[in-house]
Amino acid sequence: MVDKLHDYQGFTGRLHGARDKLSEKWSGFKQWKDEIPTNQGIAGVINHFRNPPKLERTLEDYSHVYRQKTRGELVRVSAAVMGIEFSYAAETAFVSPTLLKIGVDHQHMTLVWALSPLVGFFVTPVLGSVSDRCKSHYGRRRPFIIILAIGVFLGLLLVPNGEKMGYAFGDPLPLPNHTSPLGHRLTAKTSKPLNESQPAVPTSSHSWGIFFTILGTVLLDFDADACQSPARAYLLDVTIPDDHARGLSTFTIMAGLGGFMGYGLGGINWDATAIGVALGGHLHATFTLITIIFIICVSYTVTSFKEIPLYMLERDEFKAMQAQLMDSRRKSEHDKIADDDCASYGTLNTPGETTEEFNLKPLKVDPPKELGSVPMVPEIIPEIIANEDDIDVDPKATLREYLMSIVYMPHSVKMVCLTNLFCWMAHVCYSLYFTDFVGEAVYGGDPKAPEGSKERELYESGVRFGCWGMSMYSLSCACYSLVIEKLIQRYKARRVYICGLLFYSLGMMMMAVLKHPVGVIIFSWTAGVMYSTLFTMPYLLIAHYHNSSTFSVTADGEAVHNDKVRGLGTDVAIVSSMVFLAQFLLSCCLGTIVSISGTTTAVVGVASTLAACGALSATQIMYLDL
């Protein structure tokens, strides 16, 4: 119609059309202006322009928490640990050479590695307790994941750029024609100068560079370890108990893949690529790429599922829903048992008898006389407190009560922590000092030999070959994690836990005896079994204790429901903090052990011994019916 008007009236028709549009907009503007409540003052005008208030979230908005997750969804929830393992790979490969290059000697190297564990051992459990009482609308775990991820991000920036920042703060430029020794964490050999009368080459002072690099190392090491605790708790919070084993195995798979690709990324010669040249060399290219991958992985996790905020967890509505879910789960299990009995024997108990037997009997575990089912020296609880009706639990526990739960742990949690401590000590021997063992004991090299000598070349070849062994252990971790859930279902958790530790102990012993490059690759796969085991089993047990509210058993083997407040995030953080204690203890004593023995083979021997101790400790864990 408008086109016809334009054809008949030309410019005049267009003018009339524009006038009609302006008139229409002016009428709409006057109507909008009349709706503004000018008689209510400035506050009324501001409220008029505000968006309508958001509706308060209800438990229906978190229905995703109570459904079974697909493997893809579990991968997304676990993506953060892949980014953490990428940062670990950069740390283990480049931190020591960087520190040695700017003037930190080997005697002080172990002290640098002890700083982060010393802080983390005391701070991580406290962070876990605080996360249990976090009142953020975004949940209890994700705020801590983001905060600790920022610390990792700062560490990834400071470690490769600490030396340049030192120059900006006044450190003298490096002396010309001066080569720095190749960095390594541990050595059992002492070097002799080529000429006793030859004066030592003076080195430049890098006080500011050392400060920034050590600061980045502590941030990277502490935050990467500490970030795993809320990441695991987040996984357990947003999944149902039936998904815990599958979720933790997925978590470990992602960790193994992250380490495998991280070590491979560091093994590429970026100096020979256009990317490496553009980013400033091998070190900066590796850290830049790992930083980008880390940000992507953490973002992928924290945007996956909403957590139920604490204020909603404390509502009566939530407690009623939890009770309803537990009743439905018991009913489904009872129906399954009834169906099995009907199929096996052709008889069926009356509903009253079956329901009474199922509801009133406490959770049964294997008899305590069976080794490993419950502790050989169980925590005996008087029968009188086994009655849940007499227990008065305050649902709104204070932070002080959560902190006290760190000091007063049940015997079951103590044994899980002790076993995890032995496991981490055995694994840290491998992960932090393995390349030195390969370079010196397997290849017969000397890290302090002159540049270009045969001993120095042998050591460098051994270090590179050791990195391939560590890459194989990460791949082994991912592969074993694919089957550990099925192994637990078939052979039970006790056998899987103990046999996994003994398998690693035997592999390290064979590696120490043979000291052959082929053995380095083959027996490194046993380290992947250890890593997958300590990433999965302790947290599966802790989640099982919390799910059943059972932390101790009576002398008759009957489970006693917990009458004290314990937070899942607190216990996960306590178990995770064993990595800090393990690293601190090894940093203090492993150097002395190697010096006394005179060979880095002692590192692998200590790893084998500690794994055997962990297997012995695992026999004392309370497994309940897992």
LUMPA-320105 format. One record per residue (C-alpha): residue in one letter; z, x, y. Coordinates in steps of 0.001 Angstrom, whole numbers, plus 500000, padded with zeros to 6 digits. Each point is the difference from the previous one (the first is absolute). Last residue first. Layout:
<pts>
AZXY;...
</pts>
This chain:
<pts>
L549671531690449054;D502747498044498225;L502916501853501630;Y498801503574500719;M503364501547500875;I499322503731500362;Q501826502497497766;T496933501122498026;A498309500818503317;S502523502799500571;L498739501848496921;A496403499567501170;G500960501309503445;C501627503059498438;A496762500653498100;A498072499708503289;L502383502518501584;T499360502528497230;S496200499702500223;A500027500358503795;V502276503046499743;G497525501624497618;V497096499231502326;V501741501711502917;A501224502855497778;T496368500922499421;T500164501226503600;T501205503349498684;G502816502465500735;S502675497934498255;I502625500751502644;S497608499489502918;V498625496789498461;I503488498531499560;T501001501024503527;G496944498291501476;L500767496876497976;C503552499657501365;C500032498617503534;S496528498476500190;L500548498463496560;L503173498250501138;F498345498699503179;Q496890498740498202;A502089498124497430;L502289498510502654;F497001498776501973;V498289498549496917;M503268498269499083;S499634497952503188;S497623497669498160;V502779498669497770;I502205499305503017;A497074498462501919;V499203497617497133;D503685499088499836;T500195499239503715;G496709498081500079;L501191497808497131;G503253499258501783;R503290499768498140;V502773497531500795;K502757499822497429;D500659497619497129;N497120501227497816;H499389498035496848;V501562501477496894;A497616500446497081;E501390499665496500;G500059503115497824;D503363499253498395;A501734502690502078;T498778498240503137;V496868500874501889;S499219501316503471;F497498499653502862;T498703496483499387;S498638497788502765;S497073499243497627;N497349500721502647;H502159502689501558;Y500451501940496771;H496304499598499125;A498954501271503448;I502188503074499468;L498523500550496534;L496416499703501265;Y500916502350502823;P501243502698497633;M497013499566497606;T497002500091502339;F499706503038502273;L502112502169497682;T497746499132497067;S496709500399501883;Y501048503437501190;M501119501050496529;V496762498827498367;G498053501813502713;A501948503163499254;T498845499712496373;W496404500244501260;S500836503432501380;F500273501077496367;I496235499969499492;I498929501612503283;V502589502790500028;G499607500478496255;V496354500861500490;P500979502554502639;H502441501685497581;K503736500612500419;L500626499143496299;V503810499869499933;A500582498561503472;M497257497381499510;M501431499034496613;M503434499469501552;M498513497979502862;G498211497719497527;L503111499533497827;S502107498956502988;Y497265497616501192;F499867498266496609;L503806499887499877;L500055498150503327;G497400497449498893;C501766499544496657;I503275499081501710;Y498553497422502400;V497531498417497551;R502644499743497287;R502545498333502275;A497502497692501707;K498942498110496897;Y497375501102497407;R497428497201500355;Q500644498572503445;I500912503389501431;L496835501548498567;K497944497183501496;E501444500721503456;I499493503742499544;V496298499553499236;L498299500188503400;S502770502239501344;Y498939502653497515;C496548500215501588;A501307500251503576;C502541502676499099;S497379501928498030;L497790500077503079;S502892501390502024;Y500680502598497295;M496329500972499962;S500061500634503768;M503045502178499481;G498075502037497430;W497077500299502391;C502408501287502628;G501223502588497490;F496436501308499707;R499915500595503745;V503369501764499854;G498896502086497022;S496816501114501762;E502061501025503034;Y502360501966497744;L497154501763498219;E498422500911503338;R503284501484501206;E500435502025496821;K496425501295500240;S500429501193503568;G498129498396502903;E503081499464502181;P502837502213498852;A502360498687497291;K502793497702501090;P498739496952498072;D499761501999496752;G497776498766497200;G500574499864496237;Y497813496920499491;V502544497962497989;A503316501390501299;E499056500798503613;G497389497510501187;V500934497267497501;F503720500217500772;D499314500097503741;T497876496861499659;F502853498183498223;Y502736500491502587;L500133496712501912;S498611497500497467;Y501314501517496786;C503565500823500958;V500026496718501961;H499264498161496742;A503006501328498103;M502301499424502975;W498555496496500398;C500655499127496367;F503531501393500026;L500812497965503130;N498364496877498521;T502273500247496978;L503067500328502211;C498902497084502195;V499367497723497000;M503402501004498596;K501722499182503290;V498259496614500186;S501400499001496598;H503481501287500825;P500167497691502999;M499866501624503432;Y502934500234502378;V498776502385502704;I496638498346500629;S501537496530499676;M502254500934502913;L496913500138502194;Y498997496512498919;E503473498680500755;R499951501697503413;L496657498383500791;T501602496613499559;A499348497578497182;K498955496477500901;P499847498529496500;D503771500373499513;V500623499908496294;D502854498013498539;I500245500597496287;D502053497637497882;D497010497897498950;E498162503114498842;N502355500524497049;A499584503595498923;I502990500925502120;I502425498986497274;E498338502140497343;P501302503196501572;I497210502469500813;I499329503099497939;E497472502393501547;P498270501231496919;V500647503401498390;M497007500273497664;P498118498174502765;V498064496907498903;S496896499767497856;G499789503792499843;L501748500555496682;E500611496753498204;K503771499496499647;P499936498153503290;P498403496973498367;D496701499025501634;V500346497827503059;K500893496366500435;L499966498169503300;P502923497637500162;K500100496883497827;L500517496767501843;N496449499122500900;F498175500757496752;E502570498613497594;E500500496869502055;T496282499420500337;T499401500452496283;E502792497688498905;G499083497260502411;P496297500127499251;T500546499615496265;N498946502928497911;L496535500135498525;T498961500737496461;G496724501177498449;Y501296503503499551;S497551502297501685;A497888497674502123;C502985497973501138;D502003503123500749;D497150501399502060;D499610496730501875;A503724499885500758;I499935503579501267;K497059499200502254;D501664496849501238;H503148501983500767;E498010502603501916;S498320497253502003;K503355498341500686;R501588503270501054;R497134500624502400;S500261496465501373;D503732500440500509;M499469503368501735;L497375498487502289;Q502273497099500889;A502898502346500725;Q497776502097502249;M498779496880501793;A503600498860500561;K500882503425501348;F497025499867502364;E501010496605501335;D503590501168500443;R498742502573502464;E500867503694499670;L496516501030498880;M498574498247503047;Y502042502110502418;L498983503104498042;P496293499512500558;I497771499195496994;E497356502681499940;K496376499386500937;F497405501484497670;S497149502515500482;T500105501233503597;V502622502696499343;T497988501312497040;Y496524500412501510;S501512501527503128;V501763502623497886;C496760500897498179;I497836500163503144;I502507502163501882;F500298502428497067;I496211500288499612;I499641500940503674;T502808502561499741;I498481501461496824;L496658500487501753;T501636501718502965;F502238502165497805;T497086501289497935;A497743500618503002;H502777501768501907;L500707502407497142;H496357500738499122;G498739500624503522;G499882498392503432;L498967496379499460;A496289500554500725;V499788503073497778;G501759498228497149;I497760496945500305;A496855502163500048;T501016501600496732;A500606503618498958;D503450500148501586;W500893496847498067;N500271501929496740;I501159497103497838;G503290500585498181;G502054498037502521;L498038496839499291;G500429500542496264;Y503754500301500468;G499995496724501930;M497677498267497536;F502307500667497063;G503160499393502032;G498763496639501252;L498777499024496534;G503409500761498535;A501841498046502687;M497657497034499590;I500628500015496262;T503747500211500644;F499997496878502164;T497825498245497415;S502629500854497368;L502672498675502351;G498095496757500499;R499329499483496286;A503674500506499195;H501125497808502891;D497487497193499445;D502216497840497758;P502794500433502529;I497935498266502729;T498356502105502683;V500546500178503772;D503463501587499831;L499215502526497250;L497027501419501903;Y501983500083503244;A502828501833498213;R497470502563498775;A498597500544503506;P503537499978501453;S500881502942497705;Q496671501863500209;C500328500496503746;A502972502343499486;D497941502603498141;A497144500007502536;D502461499804502888;F501992503021498840;D497107502317499115;L497764499193502979;L502785499977502570;V501533503198498615;T496621501751499889;G499071498814503506;L503253501388501387;I499396503235498088;T496541500256501581;F501302499193503481;F502803502562499806;I497879502733498411;G497365499591502711;W502692500194502677;S501455503190498548;H496660501590499219;S500737503647500768;S497126502340499244;T500085502428497152;P500164503743500121;V498201501855497249;A502482502088498086;P499747503749500390;Q498334502053497273;S502408502654498734;E500662498153496737;N496291499600499368;L498629497223497871;P503130497953500489;K501684498678496909;S500011496350498981;T502729498052498333;K499241497469497304;A501816496831499017;T498236497805502495;L500661496597501491;R498473497758502604;H496654501605500654;G498074500986503084;L497278502602499968;P500940502939502165;S498934500080503649;T497167502167501209;H500148501884503285;N496793501216501624;P501021498564503386;L503599498994500768;P500669496284500148;L500462498367503437;P503488500045501433;D502067496778499735;G500358498298503382;F500224496238499454;A496227499562499629;Y499948502794497440;G502684498159498040;M497943496817500099;K497162501965498418;E502306501188497203;G501384496507499379;N496542498420499749;P499575499858496203;V503644498949499367;L500499497884503132;L497386497277499465;L500770499259496357;G503694500016500897;L499423497454502760;F498182497702497548;V502784500384497441;G502523498950502649;I497828497014500955;A499954499051496320;L503815499999500069;I500001497386502775;I497249497893498375;I501647499956496567;F503318499199501675;P498545496964501790;R498303498937496724;R503192499860497948;R502263497256501377;G497533497412501202;Y497710499493503000;H502527497676501667;S502370502971500153;K503552499466498811;C500406503236498027;R503057499749497735;D498423501435496836;S498062502440502194;V503279501375501359;S501224500671496477;G496779501811499091;L500158502034503196;V503544501027499060;P498766501043496547;T497271502142501671;V502224501718502580;F502351502042497794;F497504501464497532;G497260500060502632;V501689502420502365;L500759502684497423;P496698499331498252;S498085500635503265;L501758503233500893;A499810501597496534;W496268500815500223;V500633502006503157;L502889501786498322;T497744500936497081;M497557501632502434;H502699502055501705;Q499908502839497462;H496212499753499802;D499493500880503656;V499037497557502741;G497570501826502324;I497136497757501051;K497955500584496850;L502950499405497704;L500536496536501451;T496331499055499613;P499799501402496461;S503107497974499059;V498818496719501517;F496446500075498604;A499761498833496383;T503335498251499466;E499804498148503313;A496348498996499802;A500543498600496506;Y503137498194501123;S498026498361502838;F497496498640497472;E502945498848497890;I501339497984502939;G496596498380500532;M499944498959496351;V503568498729500365;A498854497645502753;A497374498388497747;S502646498427497759;V499897496481501507;R496190500158499999;V499852501140496380;L502392497205499042;E497615497517501635;G497081501439498036;R501958499792496753;T500638496328500617;K503385498753501081;Q502052497313498287;R501375497372502325;Y503393499767501668;V499374502328502964;H496752498183500846;S502041496868500757;Y501204501691503163;D498741497399502491;E501625497316497840;L503349501572500795;T499642498758503540;R498742501656503146;E500987498548503311;L497101498336501785;K498623502008502853;P500686498629503448;P497008498527501862;N498353502593502210;R501551500450503399;F498147498756503074;H502186496906500436;N503180502007499436;I499037502263502903;V499304497022502291;G503339498404499109;A501879503227500653;I498262500404503384;G501153496600501251;Q500116496666498214;N498042498103502715;T496944502157499362;P499664498543496482;I496351501084499396;E498088496986498624;D498383499296503402;K498405503437499948;W498340499350496583;Q498574496686501290;K498774501676503168;F498336502768497931;G498285497483497737;S498599498103503019;W498758503270501478;K498323500921496700;E498130496656499918;S498928500297503629;L498755503533499398;K497961498799497029;D498520497078501990;R499023502326502873;A498263502393497597;G497945497103498608;H499066498754503491;L498784503484500935;R497926500270496835;G498297496687500815;T499277501111503547;F498390503236498727;G497444498110497951;Q500283496204500176;Y497780498810497157;D500073503045497721;H503648500737500715;L500932496410499206;K498034500269496759;D501905503151499078;V503291498248500748;M499080497163497658;
</pts>
